[in-house]
Amino acid sequence: MVPGRLTEDLLPLLSTHLSLPEIAEELFLSHNTVKSHVQMIYRKLGADSRSQAVAQARAVGLLEE
């Protein structure tokens, strides 16, 4: 995985049923790396939860329906 593509790889997985530890395993990253990056995504999207982040990402065209 290319470091600059982490959001691109991580964001679609947030819209699944996978837990953060499962996402970390899927992307071969540590749970803490995924957790930190998810928090940054929430901040950038102005979201307080995973569902809000997914909805906002879809609204701005970062995720397909």
N, CA, C and O atoms as a GROMACS GRO file, in nm:
protein
  260
    1MET      N    1   0.085  -0.118   0.000
    1MET     CA    2   0.000   0.000   0.000
    1MET      C    3   0.089   0.124   0.000
    1MET      O    4   0.186   0.132   0.075
    2VAL      N    5   0.055   0.218  -0.084
    2VAL     CA    6   0.126   0.344  -0.091
    2VAL      C    7   0.071   0.435   0.020
    2VAL      O    8  -0.050   0.451   0.030
    3PRO      N    9   0.158   0.494   0.104
    3PRO     CA   10   0.109   0.574   0.217
    3PRO      C   11   0.009   0.683   0.180
    3PRO      O   12  -0.085   0.705   0.256
    4GLY      N   13   0.026   0.751   0.068
    4GLY     CA   14  -0.065   0.857   0.028
    4GLY      C   15  -0.202   0.807  -0.011
    4GLY      O   16  -0.295   0.887  -0.025
    5ARG      N   17  -0.218   0.680  -0.027
    5ARG     CA   18  -0.345   0.622  -0.068
    5ARG      C   19  -0.422   0.562   0.049
    5ARG      O   20  -0.522   0.493   0.027
    6LEU      N   21  -0.379   0.585   0.170
    6LEU     CA   22  -0.442   0.522   0.285
    6LEU      C   23  -0.589   0.558   0.295
    6LEU      O   24  -0.673   0.470   0.317
    7THR      N   25  -0.624   0.685   0.280
    7THR     CA   26  -0.764   0.725   0.287
    7THR      C   27  -0.844   0.657   0.177
    7THR      O   28  -0.954   0.608   0.201
    8GLU      N   29  -0.789   0.655   0.059
    8GLU     CA   30  -0.857   0.591  -0.055
    8GLU      C   31  -0.881   0.443  -0.030
    8GLU      O   32  -0.983   0.389  -0.074
    9ASP      N   33  -0.791   0.377   0.038
    9ASP     CA   34  -0.806   0.235   0.070
    9ASP      C   35  -0.894   0.212   0.193
    9ASP      O   36  -0.966   0.113   0.200
   10LEU      N   37  -0.887   0.304   0.287
   10LEU     CA   38  -0.957   0.288   0.414
   10LEU      C   39  -1.104   0.328   0.408
   10LEU      O   40  -1.190   0.260   0.464
   11LEU      N   41  -1.133   0.437   0.341
   11LEU     CA   42  -1.269   0.492   0.340
   11LEU      C   43  -1.375   0.392   0.292
   11LEU      O   44  -1.479   0.382   0.356
   12PRO      N   45  -1.353   0.319   0.183
   12PRO     CA   46  -1.456   0.222   0.143
   12PRO      C   47  -1.480   0.113   0.247
   12PRO      O   48  -1.591   0.061   0.258
   13LEU      N   49  -1.378   0.078   0.322
   13LEU     CA   50  -1.393  -0.026   0.423
   13LEU      C   51  -1.474   0.023   0.543
   13LEU      O   52  -1.531  -0.058   0.617
   14LEU      N   53  -1.479   0.155   0.562
   14LEU     CA   54  -1.561   0.208   0.671
   14LEU      C   55  -1.709   0.187   0.645
   14LEU      O   56  -1.789   0.184   0.738
   15SER      N   57  -1.745   0.171   0.519
   15SER     CA   58  -1.887   0.151   0.485
   15SER      C   59  -1.928   0.004   0.492
   15SER      O   60  -2.040  -0.031   0.456
   16THR      N   61  -1.839  -0.080   0.539
   16THR     CA   62  -1.869  -0.223   0.552
   16THR      C   63  -1.899  -0.257   0.698
   16THR      O   64  -1.897  -0.170   0.786
   17HIS      N   65  -1.926  -0.382   0.722
   17HIS     CA   66  -1.952  -0.432   0.858
   17HIS      C   67  -1.824  -0.461   0.935
   17HIS      O   68  -1.830  -0.500   1.052
   18LEU      N   69  -1.708  -0.444   0.872
   18LEU     CA   70  -1.581  -0.478   0.936
   18LEU      C   71  -1.550  -0.386   1.053
   18LEU      O   72  -1.574  -0.265   1.046
   19SER      N   73  -1.498  -0.442   1.160
   19SER     CA   74  -1.453  -0.363   1.274
   19SER      C   75  -1.317  -0.302   1.239
   19SER      O   76  -1.253  -0.342   1.142
   20LEU      N   77  -1.274  -0.204   1.319
   20LEU     CA   78  -1.143  -0.143   1.293
   20LEU      C   79  -1.029  -0.245   1.300
   20LEU      O   80  -0.939  -0.239   1.216
   21PRO      N   81  -1.028  -0.337   1.397
   21PRO     CA   82  -0.922  -0.439   1.396
   21PRO      C   83  -0.926  -0.526   1.268
   21PRO      O   84  -0.821  -0.564   1.216
   22GLU      N   85  -1.045  -0.556   1.219
   22GLU     CA   86  -1.056  -0.635   1.096
   22GLU      C   87  -1.008  -0.555   0.975
   22GLU      O   88  -0.944  -0.610   0.885
   23ILE      N   89  -1.038  -0.425   0.974
   23ILE     CA   90  -0.989  -0.339   0.866
   23ILE      C   91  -0.837  -0.333   0.871
   23ILE      O   92  -0.771  -0.341   0.767
   24ALA      N   93  -0.782  -0.320   0.990
   24ALA     CA   94  -0.636  -0.318   1.005
   24ALA      C   95  -0.573  -0.444   0.950
   24ALA      O   96  -0.471  -0.440   0.881
   25GLU      N   97  -0.635  -0.556   0.981
   25GLU     CA   98  -0.584  -0.685   0.930
   25GLU      C   99  -0.593  -0.691   0.778
   25GLU      O  100  -0.500  -0.738   0.712
   26GLU      N  101  -0.704  -0.644   0.724
   26GLU     CA  102  -0.726  -0.644   0.579
   26GLU      C  103  -0.621  -0.560   0.507
   26GLU      O  104  -0.575  -0.596   0.398
   27LEU      N  105  -0.583  -0.448   0.568
   27LEU     CA  106  -0.487  -0.356   0.505
   27LEU      C  107  -0.343  -0.379   0.550
   27LEU      O  108  -0.253  -0.306   0.509
   28PHE      N  109  -0.321  -0.479   0.634
   28PHE     CA  110  -0.188  -0.511   0.687
   28PHE      C  111  -0.129  -0.392   0.763
   28PHE      O  112  -0.011  -0.358   0.747
   29LEU      N  113  -0.212  -0.328   0.846
   29LEU     CA  114  -0.171  -0.215   0.928
   29LEU      C  115  -0.200  -0.247   1.073
   29LEU      O  116  -0.274  -0.340   1.105
   30SER      N  117  -0.142  -0.167   1.162
   30SER     CA  118  -0.174  -0.186   1.304
   30SER      C  119  -0.311  -0.124   1.333
   30SER      O  120  -0.356  -0.034   1.263
   31HIS      N  121  -0.375  -0.175   1.436
   31HIS     CA  122  -0.504  -0.121   1.478
   31HIS      C  123  -0.491   0.028   1.512
   31HIS      O  124  -0.579   0.106   1.478
   32ASN      N  125  -0.381   0.066   1.577
   32ASN     CA  126  -0.360   0.207   1.614
   32ASN      C  127  -0.346   0.297   1.493
   32ASN      O  128  -0.395   0.410   1.494
   33THR      N  129  -0.281   0.249   1.388
   33THR     CA  130  -0.268   0.328   1.265
   33THR      C  131  -0.405   0.352   1.204
   33THR      O  132  -0.437   0.464   1.164
   34VAL      N  133  -0.485   0.248   1.196
   34VAL     CA  134  -0.620   0.261   1.140
   34VAL      C  135  -0.704   0.354   1.227
   34VAL      O  136  -0.773   0.441   1.175
   35LYS      N  137  -0.698   0.335   1.357
   35LYS     CA  138  -0.777   0.418   1.449
   35LYS      C  139  -0.740   0.565   1.434
   35LYS      O  140  -0.828   0.651   1.428
   36SER      N  141  -0.612   0.595   1.428
   36SER     CA  142  -0.567   0.733   1.413
   36SER      C  143  -0.612   0.792   1.280
   36SER      O  144  -0.656   0.907   1.275
   37HIS      N  145  -0.600   0.715   1.176
   37HIS     CA  146  -0.637   0.766   1.044
   37HIS      C  147  -0.788   0.786   1.035
   37HIS      O  148  -0.834   0.882   0.973
   38VAL      N  149  -0.865   0.697   1.094
   38VAL     CA  150  -1.010   0.712   1.096
   38VAL      C  151  -1.048   0.841   1.169
   38VAL      O  152  -1.138   0.912   1.125
   39GLN      N  153  -0.982   0.870   1.279
   39GLN     CA  154  -1.009   0.995   1.351
   39GLN      C  155  -0.979   1.116   1.264
   39GLN      O  156  -1.053   1.215   1.268
   40MET      N  157  -0.871   1.110   1.184
   40MET     CA  158  -0.839   1.221   1.093
   40MET      C  159  -0.947   1.234   0.986
   40MET      O  160  -0.984   1.345   0.948
   41ILE      N  161  -0.996   1.121   0.936
   41ILE     CA  162  -1.103   1.124   0.836
   41ILE      C  163  -1.228   1.188   0.896
   41ILE      O  164  -1.290   1.273   0.832
   42TYR      N  165  -1.264   1.149   1.016
   42TYR     CA  166  -1.380   1.209   1.084
   42TYR      C  167  -1.364   1.360   1.093
   42TYR      O  168  -1.457   1.436   1.062
   43ARG      N  169  -1.246   1.404   1.135
   43ARG     CA  170  -1.220   1.547   1.151
   43ARG      C  171  -1.234   1.620   1.018
   43ARG      O  172  -1.299   1.725   1.011
   44LYS      N  173  -1.174   1.566   0.915
   44LYS     CA  174  -1.177   1.631   0.784
   44LYS      C  175  -1.318   1.635   0.725
   44LYS      O  176  -1.352   1.728   0.653
   45LEU      N  177  -1.399   1.535   0.755
   45LEU     CA  178  -1.535   1.530   0.703
   45LEU      C  179  -1.636   1.597   0.796
   45LEU      O  180  -1.753   1.609   0.762
   46GLY      N  181  -1.591   1.640   0.913
   46GLY     CA  182  -1.680   1.702   1.010
   46GLY      C  183  -1.779   1.602   1.068
   46GLY      O  184  -1.894   1.636   1.096
   47ALA      N  185  -1.734   1.479   1.087
   47ALA     CA  186  -1.821   1.371   1.136
   47ALA      C  187  -1.786   1.335   1.279
   47ALA      O  188  -1.672   1.347   1.323
   48ASP      N  189  -1.888   1.289   1.350
   48ASP     CA  190  -1.869   1.243   1.488
   48ASP      C  191  -1.877   1.091   1.501
   48ASP      O  192  -1.849   1.035   1.607
   49SER      N  193  -1.915   1.025   1.392
   49SER     CA  194  -1.931   0.880   1.397
   49SER      C  195  -1.897   0.820   1.261
   49SER      O  196  -1.883   0.890   1.160
   50ARG      N  197  -1.885   0.690   1.261
   50ARG     CA  198  -1.855   0.618   1.138
   50ARG      C  199  -1.966   0.637   1.035
   50ARG      O  200  -1.938   0.661   0.917
   51SER      N  201  -2.090   0.626   1.078
   51SER     CA  202  -2.202   0.641   0.984
   51SER      C  203  -2.208   0.783   0.928
   51SER      O  204  -2.238   0.802   0.810
   52GLN      N  205  -2.179   0.882   1.010
   52GLN     CA  206  -2.176   1.020   0.960
   52GLN      C  207  -2.063   1.039   0.861
   52GLN      O  208  -2.080   1.107   0.760
   53ALA      N  209  -1.948   0.981   0.888
   53ALA     CA  210  -1.833   0.993   0.798
   53ALA      C  211  -1.865   0.930   0.663
   53ALA      O  212  -1.832   0.987   0.559
   54VAL      N  213  -1.928   0.814   0.664
   54VAL     CA  214  -1.964   0.746   0.540
   54VAL      C  215  -2.066   0.830   0.463
   54VAL      O  216  -2.054   0.847   0.342
   55ALA      N  217  -2.167   0.881   0.533
   55ALA     CA  218  -2.269   0.963   0.468
   55ALA      C  219  -2.208   1.089   0.408
   55ALA      O  220  -2.241   1.127   0.296
   56GLN      N  221  -2.120   1.154   0.481
   56GLN     CA  222  -2.056   1.276   0.432
   56GLN      C  223  -1.964   1.245   0.314
   56GLN      O  224  -1.961   1.321   0.217
   57ALA      N  225  -1.891   1.135   0.321
   57ALA     CA  226  -1.803   1.096   0.210
   57ALA      C  227  -1.884   1.069   0.084
   57ALA      O  228  -1.842   1.103  -0.026
   58ARG      N  229  -2.001   1.009   0.100
   58ARG     CA  230  -2.089   0.987  -0.016
   58ARG      C  231  -2.143   1.119  -0.069
   58ARG      O  232  -2.151   1.139  -0.190
   59ALA      N  233  -2.178   1.208   0.021
   59ALA     CA  234  -2.235   1.338  -0.018
   59ALA      C  235  -2.137   1.421  -0.100
   59ALA      O  236  -2.177   1.494  -0.191
   60VAL      N  237  -2.009   1.411  -0.067
   60VAL     CA  238  -1.908   1.491  -0.140
   60VAL      C  239  -1.842   1.412  -0.253
   60VAL      O  240  -1.748   1.461  -0.316
   61GLY      N  241  -1.889   1.291  -0.278
   61GLY     CA  242  -1.839   1.213  -0.392
   61GLY      C  243  -1.714   1.132  -0.367
   61GLY      O  244  -1.652   1.085  -0.462
   62LEU      N  245  -1.676   1.114  -0.242
   62LEU     CA  246  -1.560   1.032  -0.212
   62LEU      C  247  -1.591   0.883  -0.209
   62LEU      O  248  -1.502   0.799  -0.224
   63LEU      N  249  -1.718   0.851  -0.190
   63LEU     CA  250  -1.765   0.712  -0.189
   63LEU      C  251  -1.885   0.700  -0.280
   63LEU      O  252  -1.967   0.791  -0.288
   64GLU      N  253  -1.894   0.588  -0.347
   64GLU     CA  254  -2.012   0.561  -0.428
   64GLU      C  255  -2.120   0.502  -0.339
   64GLU      O  256  -2.092   0.445  -0.234
   65GLU      N  257  -2.243   0.517  -0.381
   65GLU     CA  258  -2.358   0.463  -0.306
   65GLU      C  259  -2.354   0.313  -0.303
   65GLU      O  260  -2.442   0.250  -0.244
   0.00000   0.00000   0.00000
